[in-house]
Amino acid sequence: IGTFAMMATVHEMIAMGFTPTEVDQMTGKAIGHAKSATFRTSDLVGLDVLAHVNTNLYPAVPDDEDRDVFKIPGIISQMLERKLLGDKTKGGFYKKAKDAEGKTAILELDLNTFEYKPQEKTKFASLDAAKAIDDIPKRTKALVWGDDRVGEFLWKTMSRTFRYSASRIPEIADTIVEIDNAIKWGFGWEIGVFESWDAVGVAESVDRMRSEGQAVPASIEKMLASGAASFYKNENGVQSYFDLVAGEYRPLPERAGVLILKSIKERTGVIKSNTGASLLDLGDGVACLEFHSKMNSIGGDTVQMMNFAIDEVEKNFTGLVVGNQGGNFSAGANIMMLLLAAQEEEWDDINLMVASLQKAVMRLRYSAKPVVTAPYGLTLGGGCEISIHGDRVRAAAETYIGLVEVGVGLIPAGGGTKEMTMRATDAAKRIPDADPLAFLRKTFELIGMGKVATSAQEALSWGFLRDVDSISMNGDRLIADAKQEVLNLAASGYVQPVPREDIFAIGEAGLSAMKVALHMMKRGGYISEHDEFIGRKLANVMCGGSLNHTSYVSEQHLLDLEREAFVSLCGERKTQERIAAMLKTGKPLRN
């Protein structure tokens, strides 16, 4: 099915005269498919592999009504002859090269000349408008039914894949569920073929297929004739799927060790909810704090619900899981609101906002009941800070975690700088005669360069995860695994921790060394003047502030320092420029 979808896309690209870049703009995250979309996926896998799959499939399915899609088109044959296979040959549909300034640039293959040219992304009004739609099914429907070339292309490719997939049941799979799971697990789609068909609208799409003379699979005609309007439905918290062979709805099998938050909410409701987060009951005395703002960003509503969750859990529950099942755990703080406040010079409001987040994460850390965080996907900035303040972290293997505030001209101030500093000095204390500055320097680079771990395993080696934390290889099991961690902590005799007063602070000696290193980096052209300015603020926090000698300080002391640095940086013009640039382009500005 995945290969069919890719090849249908290739054939339609040729027919409609699109470029690979234009097709990838349409067939990636916009419709809930992998970020690599169609042709970047081909480059990753290898065009030769894709060709082998097709040349094997074509003779193997002589009775397949749509087998011609597996024929290798001329442009693919020419690419194979020229060894333009993708990453393995340093060039396929795309190629990396250095521009005149020595920076990496992406080139795109011109399918007419087979020469590489600078990649150019086309401005599609419908794709731009769709960015405002967070819900993948709704966004997909809006694009497919759009009255433009994007809508025409997506309709032709997706409707063909819909019909083909339905026709392959029960030949290659017994149910729609197996096909949807296979395409999601194997190709990285967020919604499967039949989930996508539901999003587009089954009855409406079939009407259009008939009007265009497309052959509608008999099983789909029977399904609609029976009164069924969708492939999946949810009634009273019970999810069902339509069995195309039996011609009736059947309960969706529950997978052992998997908790679906959407089903739990529909079955039992929520304890409390606002626009940023909800608290729900996972059963067995465990509650779950779920984020659901755009990109699960951290704002005032989220902080408010964090405080409510701790109050409720300490009174009525055994423990708390902090987790969700969106695209990412959290992309960080809502920097749009921060920029507006900074431009209005509302320093007291910014100070209060940061202090509120600090207090909330400290309440997670020092709750009377165990708290387990369950990060996955993007876990950045404030999302990272929340994650690392759980009693335990149960991370998905594919967790991309980091403190990236420097990229917008700030430092982590939701407890992130404090926590990572504390972990660095604690690690030094465990090794006889170790130099604390060496450990602090590694953490300083981690935060100062805004490094993001590419996996939970790397996060462990960098210190975002500790030895007591654990990793779930199967992301679908993450919430259930985190719930079990809570129960294990409670059963083992959980004792409420006490705020630390014994954090080693290296003082002026360490601060001077960091300042010298920053100065040399600026002189060497590795960082800008503003980078150095931010680095000095970060170093001041990590070294404990203006201390003439080494000392021991409290967590609150470091929190006060990071909050003071954060608010002062918000007042810097260059920081505001960095925030504005990130909001506009999604990329850091090094001014």
C-alpha positions as CSV (number, residue, x, y, z in Angstrom):
1,I,0.0,0.0,0.0
2,G,2.8,2.4,0.9
3,T,4.6,1.7,-2.4
4,F,1.4,2.0,-4.3
5,A,0.8,5.5,-2.7
6,M,4.3,6.6,-3.6
7,M,4.1,5.4,-7.2
8,A,0.7,6.9,-7.7
9,T,2.2,10.1,-6.5
10,V,5.1,9.8,-8.9
11,H,2.8,9.2,-11.9
12,E,0.5,12.0,-11.0
13,M,3.5,14.4,-10.5
14,I,4.6,13.7,-14.1
15,A,1.0,14.0,-15.5
16,M,0.4,17.4,-13.8
17,G,3.9,18.8,-14.2
18,F,4.8,19.3,-10.6
19,T,8.4,19.3,-9.2
20,P,9.6,17.0,-6.4
21,T,9.7,19.9,-4.0
22,E,6.1,20.9,-4.8
23,V,4.9,17.3,-4.3
24,D,6.8,17.0,-1.0
25,Q,5.1,20.3,0.2
26,M,1.8,18.6,-0.4
27,T,2.4,15.0,0.7
28,G,4.2,15.5,4.0
29,K,3.1,16.9,7.4
30,A,0.3,18.8,5.6
31,I,-1.8,15.6,5.3
32,G,-0.4,13.8,8.3
33,H,2.3,11.8,6.5
34,A,6.0,11.7,7.4
35,K,8.0,14.9,7.2
36,S,10.1,13.3,4.5
37,A,7.0,13.1,2.4
38,T,7.5,11.3,-0.9
39,F,10.8,12.1,-2.6
40,R,12.8,12.7,0.5
41,T,11.7,9.3,1.7
42,S,12.8,7.9,-1.6
43,D,16.2,9.4,-1.2
44,L,16.5,8.0,2.3
45,V,15.5,4.5,1.3
46,G,17.2,4.5,-2.1
47,L,15.7,4.8,-5.5
48,D,17.1,1.4,-6.4
49,V,15.2,-0.2,-3.5
50,L,12.0,1.4,-4.6
51,A,12.6,0.2,-8.1
52,H,13.3,-3.4,-7.0
53,V,10.1,-3.5,-5.0
54,N,8.1,-2.3,-8.0
55,T,9.8,-4.7,-10.5
56,N,9.1,-7.6,-8.2
57,L,5.5,-6.5,-7.5
58,Y,4.4,-6.0,-11.1
59,P,4.7,-9.6,-12.4
60,A,3.5,-10.9,-9.0
61,V,0.1,-9.4,-9.3
62,P,-1.2,-10.2,-12.8
63,D,-4.8,-9.9,-11.8
64,D,-4.4,-6.6,-10.0
65,E,-6.8,-4.1,-11.6
66,D,-4.3,-1.3,-10.9
67,R,-1.0,-3.0,-11.5
68,D,0.2,-0.4,-14.0
69,V,1.0,1.9,-11.2
70,F,4.0,-0.3,-10.4
71,K,5.5,0.3,-13.9
72,I,8.7,2.3,-13.6
73,P,8.3,5.6,-15.4
74,G,10.9,6.9,-17.7
75,I,12.3,9.6,-15.4
76,I,13.0,6.9,-12.7
77,S,14.7,4.7,-15.3
78,Q,17.0,7.6,-16.3
79,M,17.8,8.3,-12.7
80,L,18.7,4.7,-12.1
81,E,21.0,4.7,-15.2
82,R,22.7,7.9,-13.9
83,K,23.1,6.4,-10.4
84,L,21.0,9.1,-8.9
85,L,19.8,6.8,-6.1
86,G,19.5,9.2,-3.2
87,D,21.6,9.6,-0.1
88,K,23.7,6.5,-0.8
89,T,25.1,8.1,-3.9
90,K,25.1,11.7,-2.6
91,G,22.3,12.7,-4.9
92,G,18.8,11.6,-5.8
93,F,15.8,13.8,-6.1
94,Y,17.7,16.2,-3.8
95,K,21.4,16.9,-3.2
96,K,23.3,18.7,-0.6
97,A,25.9,21.3,-1.7
98,K,27.8,24.3,-0.4
99,D,26.8,27.7,-1.5
100,A,29.1,30.7,-2.2
101,E,29.3,31.4,1.5
102,G,30.2,27.8,2.4
103,K,26.8,27.1,3.9
104,T,24.9,23.9,3.2
105,A,22.2,24.3,0.5
106,I,19.7,21.8,-0.8
107,L,19.6,21.4,-4.6
108,E,16.7,19.8,-6.5
109,L,16.9,17.6,-9.5
110,D,15.4,19.2,-12.6
111,L,13.4,16.2,-14.1
112,N,13.7,17.7,-17.6
113,T,17.5,18.2,-17.8
114,F,18.6,15.9,-14.9
115,E,20.8,18.7,-13.7
116,Y,20.6,20.0,-10.1
117,K,19.3,23.5,-9.4
118,P,18.6,25.5,-6.2
119,Q,15.5,24.2,-4.5
120,E,12.5,26.6,-4.8
121,K,9.4,26.2,-2.7
122,T,6.2,27.3,-4.3
123,K,3.8,29.5,-2.4
124,F,0.5,27.6,-2.4
125,A,-2.3,29.7,-0.8
126,S,-4.2,26.6,0.3
127,L,-1.2,25.1,2.0
128,D,-0.5,28.4,3.8
129,A,-4.1,28.6,4.9
130,A,-4.1,25.0,6.1
131,K,-1.2,25.7,8.5
132,A,-3.8,27.4,10.8
133,I,-5.7,24.1,11.1
134,D,-4.1,22.0,13.9
135,D,-6.4,19.0,13.5
136,I,-4.8,16.7,10.9
137,P,-8.1,15.1,9.6
138,K,-9.7,18.6,9.3
139,R,-6.6,19.9,7.5
140,T,-6.5,17.0,5.2
141,K,-10.2,17.4,4.3
142,A,-9.7,21.2,3.6
143,L,-6.8,20.5,1.3
144,V,-8.3,17.6,-0.6
145,W,-11.5,19.5,-1.3
146,G,-9.7,22.7,-2.2
147,D,-10.5,24.2,-5.6
148,D,-6.9,24.6,-6.8
149,R,-4.0,22.4,-8.1
150,V,-3.2,21.2,-4.6
151,G,-6.7,19.9,-4.1
152,E,-6.7,18.3,-7.6
153,F,-3.4,16.6,-7.0
154,L,-4.2,15.3,-3.5
155,W,-7.7,14.1,-4.6
156,K,-6.3,12.2,-7.6
157,T,-3.5,10.5,-5.6
158,M,-5.4,9.9,-2.4
159,S,-8.7,8.7,-4.0
160,R,-6.7,6.2,-6.0
161,T,-5.0,4.9,-2.9
162,F,-8.3,4.7,-1.1
163,R,-9.9,2.5,-3.7
164,Y,-6.8,0.3,-4.1
165,S,-6.5,-0.3,-0.4
166,A,-10.2,-1.3,0.0
167,S,-9.8,-3.7,-3.0
168,R,-6.9,-5.4,-1.3
169,I,-9.1,-6.6,1.6
170,P,-9.0,-9.5,2.4
171,E,-6.2,-10.3,-0.1
172,I,-3.4,-8.7,1.9
173,A,-5.1,-8.0,5.3
174,D,-8.2,-9.1,6.9
175,T,-9.3,-5.6,8.1
176,I,-8.9,-1.9,7.6
177,V,-7.2,-1.7,11.0
178,E,-4.3,-3.9,9.9
179,I,-3.7,-1.7,6.8
180,D,-3.9,1.5,8.8
181,N,-1.5,0.2,11.5
182,A,1.0,-1.1,8.9
183,I,1.1,2.3,7.0
184,K,1.4,4.2,10.2
185,W,4.2,2.0,11.7
186,G,6.0,1.4,8.4
187,F,5.7,4.7,6.7
188,G,5.4,7.1,9.6
189,W,1.9,8.4,8.7
190,E,0.0,9.9,11.6
191,I,-3.3,8.8,10.2
192,G,-3.8,5.6,8.1
193,V,-5.4,5.2,4.7
194,F,-8.9,4.6,6.0
195,E,-8.6,7.2,8.8
196,S,-7.7,9.6,6.0
197,W,-10.7,8.5,4.0
198,D,-12.9,9.1,7.0
199,A,-11.3,12.6,7.2
200,V,-12.1,13.4,3.6
201,G,-15.6,12.0,3.9
202,V,-16.6,8.6,2.7
203,A,-20.0,9.3,1.2
204,E,-18.9,12.6,-0.4
205,S,-15.8,11.1,-1.9
206,V,-17.6,8.1,-3.3
207,D,-20.1,10.4,-5.0
208,R,-17.2,12.2,-6.6
209,M,-15.6,9.0,-7.6
210,R,-18.8,7.9,-9.3
211,S,-19.2,11.3,-11.1
212,E,-15.7,11.0,-12.4
213,G,-16.2,7.4,-13.6
214,Q,-13.9,5.8,-11.1
215,A,-14.7,2.2,-10.1
216,V,-15.8,2.1,-6.5
217,P,-15.0,-1.2,-4.7
218,A,-18.0,-3.4,-4.1
219,S,-17.2,-3.6,-0.4
220,I,-17.5,0.2,-0.1
221,E,-20.8,0.3,-2.0
222,K,-22.2,-2.4,0.4
223,M,-20.9,-0.5,3.4
224,L,-22.7,2.7,2.4
225,A,-25.8,0.8,1.5
226,S,-25.9,-0.7,5.0
227,G,-26.1,2.8,6.5
228,A,-22.5,3.0,7.7
229,A,-21.1,6.5,7.2
230,S,-17.5,6.0,8.3
231,F,-14.8,3.3,8.7
232,Y,-14.3,4.1,12.4
233,K,-16.8,5.3,15.0
234,N,-16.9,6.0,18.7
235,E,-20.0,5.4,20.8
236,N,-19.9,5.9,24.6
237,G,-16.2,5.6,24.6
238,V,-16.2,2.3,22.7
239,Q,-14.3,2.5,19.4
240,S,-15.4,0.3,16.5
241,Y,-14.3,-0.3,12.9
242,F,-16.2,-1.4,9.9
243,D,-15.4,-4.9,8.8
244,L,-15.5,-4.8,5.0
245,V,-15.7,-8.6,4.8
246,A,-18.4,-9.2,7.4
247,G,-20.2,-6.0,6.5
248,E,-20.7,-4.7,10.0
249,Y,-19.1,-2.7,12.8
250,R,-16.9,-4.6,15.2
251,P,-15.2,-3.4,18.4
252,L,-11.7,-2.2,17.9
253,P,-9.4,-4.7,19.7
254,E,-7.7,-3.2,22.7
255,R,-4.0,-3.7,22.5
256,A,-2.4,-5.0,25.7
257,G,-0.3,-2.4,27.5
258,V,-1.7,0.5,25.5
259,L,-3.8,3.4,26.9
260,I,-5.5,5.7,24.5
261,L,-6.2,9.1,26.2
262,K,-8.9,10.0,23.7
263,S,-10.9,6.8,24.5
264,I,-10.4,7.3,28.2
265,K,-11.8,10.9,28.0
266,E,-14.8,9.8,26.0
267,R,-15.5,6.9,28.3
268,T,-15.0,8.6,31.7
269,G,-14.8,12.3,30.9
270,V,-12.2,14.7,32.4
271,I,-11.7,15.9,35.9
272,K,-11.1,19.4,34.8
273,S,-10.0,21.1,31.6
274,N,-9.1,24.4,30.1
275,T,-7.7,25.5,26.7
276,G,-4.2,24.4,27.5
277,A,-4.5,21.2,29.4
278,S,-6.8,18.6,31.0
279,L,-6.6,16.3,34.0
280,L,-8.1,12.8,33.6
281,D,-8.3,9.6,35.5
282,L,-6.2,6.7,34.1
283,G,-7.6,4.3,36.6
284,D,-5.9,2.5,39.5
285,G,-5.5,5.7,41.4
286,V,-3.3,7.4,38.7
287,A,-4.2,10.7,37.1
288,C,-2.8,12.2,33.9
289,L,-2.1,15.8,33.1
290,E,-2.5,16.1,29.3
291,F,-1.4,19.2,27.3
292,H,-3.5,20.0,24.2
293,S,-2.6,23.6,23.2
294,K,-1.1,24.3,19.7
295,M,2.1,22.3,19.6
296,N,1.4,21.6,23.3
297,S,3.1,25.0,24.0
298,I,3.3,26.0,27.7
299,G,1.2,29.0,28.6
300,G,-0.7,30.4,31.6
301,D,-3.5,27.8,31.1
302,T,-1.0,25.0,31.2
303,V,0.6,26.3,34.4
304,Q,-2.8,26.8,36.0
305,M,-3.7,23.2,35.2
306,M,-0.4,21.9,36.6
307,N,-1.1,23.5,39.9
308,F,-4.7,22.1,40.0
309,A,-3.3,18.7,39.1
310,I,-1.0,18.6,42.0
311,D,-3.7,19.8,44.4
312,E,-6.1,17.1,43.1
313,V,-3.6,14.3,43.1
314,E,-2.3,15.0,46.6
315,K,-5.9,14.8,47.9
316,N,-7.4,12.0,45.8
317,F,-4.9,10.0,43.8
318,T,-1.9,7.7,44.2
319,G,0.2,9.6,41.7
320,L,0.4,11.6,38.5
321,V,1.5,11.0,34.9
322,V,2.4,14.1,32.8
323,G,1.9,13.1,29.2
324,N,-0.2,13.4,26.1
325,Q,-0.6,11.8,22.7
326,G,-0.4,14.6,20.2
327,G,2.4,15.1,17.6
328,N,4.9,16.2,20.2
329,F,5.2,16.4,24.0
330,S,5.7,20.1,23.9
331,A,7.5,22.6,21.6
332,G,8.1,24.9,24.6
333,A,6.7,28.2,25.9
334,N,4.3,30.4,24.0
335,I,6.9,33.0,22.8
336,M,4.3,35.1,20.9
337,M,2.7,36.1,24.2
338,L,6.2,36.7,25.6
339,L,7.2,39.0,22.7
340,L,4.0,41.1,23.1
341,A,4.7,41.5,26.8
342,A,8.3,42.5,26.1
343,Q,7.4,45.0,23.5
344,E,4.9,46.6,25.9
345,E,7.7,46.6,28.6
346,E,5.5,44.6,31.0
347,W,8.4,43.4,33.1
348,D,6.4,42.7,36.2
349,D,4.0,40.5,34.1
350,I,7.0,38.6,32.6
351,N,8.6,38.1,36.0
352,L,5.3,36.8,37.4
353,M,4.8,34.5,34.4
354,V,8.3,32.9,34.8
355,A,7.9,32.7,38.6
356,S,4.6,30.9,38.1
357,L,6.2,28.3,35.8
358,Q,9.1,27.8,38.2
359,K,6.7,27.3,41.1
360,A,4.7,24.8,39.1
361,V,7.7,22.6,38.1
362,M,8.9,22.7,41.7
363,R,5.5,21.5,42.8
364,L,5.9,18.6,40.4
365,R,9.3,17.8,41.8
366,Y,8.3,18.0,45.5
367,S,4.8,16.7,45.3
368,A,3.6,14.5,48.2
369,K,2.6,11.9,45.5
370,P,4.9,10.4,42.8
371,V,5.0,12.2,39.5
372,V,6.3,10.6,36.3
373,T,6.7,12.6,33.1
374,A,6.3,10.9,29.7
375,P,8.1,12.9,27.0
376,Y,8.2,12.0,23.3
377,G,8.8,13.7,20.0
378,L,9.8,17.4,20.4
379,T,10.3,18.1,24.1
380,L,11.9,21.6,23.9
381,G,12.4,24.6,26.2
382,G,9.6,24.6,28.8
383,G,8.5,21.2,27.8
384,C,12.0,19.9,28.6
385,E,11.9,21.7,31.9
386,I,8.6,20.1,32.9
387,S,10.0,16.7,31.9
388,I,13.2,16.8,33.9
389,H,11.3,17.8,37.1
390,G,9.4,14.5,37.4
391,D,10.4,12.0,40.1
392,R,11.0,9.8,37.2
393,V,11.0,10.3,33.4
394,R,9.6,7.6,31.1
395,A,10.7,8.7,27.7
396,A,9.8,7.4,24.3
397,A,12.8,6.2,22.4
398,E,12.2,8.8,19.8
399,T,12.4,11.8,22.1
400,Y,14.0,15.0,20.8
401,I,14.7,16.9,24.0
402,G,16.7,20.1,24.7
403,L,16.9,23.5,26.3
404,V,16.8,25.7,23.2
405,E,16.0,29.2,24.7
406,V,19.4,30.6,23.5
407,G,18.0,30.4,20.0
408,V,15.6,33.1,20.8
409,G,18.0,35.2,22.9
410,L,17.0,33.9,26.3
411,I,18.2,31.3,28.8
412,P,16.1,28.5,30.3
413,A,14.2,30.0,33.3
414,G,11.5,27.4,34.1
415,G,14.0,25.6,36.3
416,G,16.0,24.2,33.4
417,T,19.2,26.0,34.1
418,K,18.9,25.3,37.8
419,E,18.2,21.6,37.3
420,M,21.0,20.9,34.8
421,T,23.5,22.9,36.9
422,M,22.6,20.8,39.9
423,R,23.0,17.6,38.0
424,A,26.4,18.7,36.7
425,T,27.8,19.6,40.2
426,D,26.2,16.5,41.7
427,A,28.0,14.4,39.1
428,A,31.3,16.0,39.9
429,K,30.8,15.3,43.7
430,R,30.4,11.6,43.0
431,I,34.0,11.4,41.5
432,P,36.9,11.9,43.9
433,D,39.0,15.0,43.2
434,A,36.9,15.8,40.1
435,D,36.9,19.4,38.7
436,P,33.4,20.8,39.0
437,L,34.2,23.3,36.3
438,A,34.7,20.5,33.7
439,F,31.2,19.2,34.4
440,L,29.7,22.7,34.4
441,R,31.4,23.5,31.1
442,K,29.7,20.5,29.4
443,T,26.3,21.6,30.6
444,F,27.1,25.2,29.7
445,E,27.8,24.1,26.1
446,L,24.7,21.9,26.1
447,I,22.5,24.9,27.0
448,G,24.5,27.6,25.3
449,M,24.5,25.8,22.0
450,G,20.8,24.8,22.3
451,K,21.6,21.2,21.6
452,V,18.7,18.8,21.1
453,A,19.2,15.1,21.7
454,T,18.2,13.0,18.8
455,S,17.0,10.1,20.9
456,A,16.2,9.2,24.5
457,Q,19.5,7.2,24.6
458,E,21.4,10.4,23.7
459,A,19.4,12.4,26.2
460,L,20.6,9.9,28.8
461,S,24.2,10.5,27.9
462,W,23.8,14.2,27.9
463,G,22.1,14.3,31.3
464,F,18.5,15.2,30.4
465,L,17.7,11.7,31.6
466,R,19.2,10.1,34.7
467,D,20.1,6.5,35.5
468,V,16.9,6.1,37.4
469,D,14.8,7.1,34.3
470,S,13.7,4.7,31.7
471,I,12.9,4.4,28.0
472,S,9.9,2.9,26.2
473,M,10.8,1.5,22.8
474,N,7.2,1.3,21.7
475,G,5.8,4.8,21.8
476,D,2.2,3.5,21.9
477,R,2.9,2.0,25.3
478,L,4.4,5.2,26.8
479,I,1.4,6.3,28.9
480,A,0.8,2.8,30.2
481,D,4.5,2.4,31.0
482,A,4.5,5.8,32.8
483,K,1.4,4.8,34.8
484,Q,3.1,1.6,35.9
485,E,6.2,3.7,37.0
486,V,3.9,5.7,39.2
487,L,2.4,2.6,40.8
488,N,5.9,1.1,41.3
489,L,7.0,4.3,43.1
490,A,4.0,4.3,45.3
491,A,4.3,0.6,46.1
492,S,8.0,1.0,47.0
493,G,7.2,3.4,49.8
494,Y,7.4,6.8,48.1
495,V,8.7,9.6,50.4
496,Q,8.1,13.2,49.5
497,P,11.5,14.8,48.6
498,V,12.7,18.0,50.3
499,P,14.0,21.1,48.3
500,R,17.8,21.2,48.0
501,E,19.9,23.6,50.0
502,D,23.2,22.0,49.3
503,I,24.0,22.7,45.6
504,F,27.6,23.4,45.0
505,A,28.3,26.8,43.5
506,I,31.7,27.4,41.9
507,G,31.6,31.2,42.2
508,E,33.7,33.8,40.6
509,A,36.6,31.5,39.6
510,G,34.4,29.4,37.4
511,L,32.5,32.5,36.1
512,S,35.8,34.1,35.0
513,A,36.9,31.0,33.2
514,M,33.6,30.9,31.3
515,K,33.8,34.6,30.4
516,V,37.3,34.1,29.0
517,A,36.0,31.1,26.9
518,L,33.1,33.2,25.6
519,H,35.4,36.1,24.7
520,M,37.8,33.9,22.8
521,M,34.8,32.4,20.9
522,K,33.6,35.8,19.9
523,R,37.1,36.9,18.8
524,G,37.3,33.8,16.7
525,G,34.1,34.6,15.0
526,Y,32.2,31.6,16.3
527,I,29.6,33.6,18.2
528,S,28.2,37.1,17.9
529,E,28.4,39.9,20.5
530,H,24.8,39.1,21.6
531,D,25.6,35.4,21.9
532,E,28.5,36.4,24.3
533,F,26.1,38.6,26.2
534,I,23.6,35.8,26.6
535,G,26.4,33.4,27.5
536,R,27.6,35.7,30.3
537,K,24.1,35.7,31.8
538,L,23.9,31.9,31.6
539,A,27.3,31.5,33.2
540,N,26.4,33.8,36.0
541,V,23.4,31.6,36.9
542,M,25.4,28.3,36.6
543,C,28.2,29.6,38.8
544,G,25.8,30.8,41.6
545,G,26.0,34.5,40.9
546,S,28.4,37.0,42.5
547,L,30.2,34.7,44.9
548,N,33.8,35.5,45.8
549,H,34.4,31.9,46.6
550,T,32.9,28.5,46.3
551,S,29.7,28.0,48.3
552,Y,26.6,26.0,48.7
553,V,23.3,27.5,47.6
554,S,19.6,26.5,47.5
555,E,17.5,25.7,44.5
556,Q,15.5,28.9,45.0
557,H,18.7,30.9,44.8
558,L,19.4,29.5,41.3
559,L,15.8,29.9,40.3
560,D,15.9,33.6,41.3
561,L,19.1,34.1,39.3
562,E,17.7,32.4,36.1
563,R,14.5,34.4,36.4
564,E,16.3,37.7,36.8
565,A,18.5,36.9,33.8
566,F,15.5,35.9,31.7
567,V,13.6,39.1,32.4
568,S,16.6,41.3,31.7
569,L,17.2,39.5,28.4
570,C,13.6,40.1,27.4
571,G,14.4,43.8,27.5
572,E,17.2,43.5,24.9
573,R,16.4,44.7,21.4
574,K,18.4,41.9,19.8
575,T,16.6,39.2,21.9
576,Q,13.2,40.6,20.7
577,E,14.5,40.5,17.2
578,R,15.4,36.8,17.7
579,I,12.0,36.0,19.0
580,A,10.3,37.8,16.2
581,A,12.5,36.0,13.6
582,M,11.7,32.6,15.1
583,L,7.9,33.3,15.0
584,K,8.2,34.5,11.3
585,T,10.6,31.9,9.9
586,G,10.9,29.1,12.4
587,K,14.6,29.4,12.3
588,P,17.0,31.0,14.8
589,L,18.5,34.5,14.0
590,R,22.1,34.9,14.9
591,N,22.3,38.7,15.3
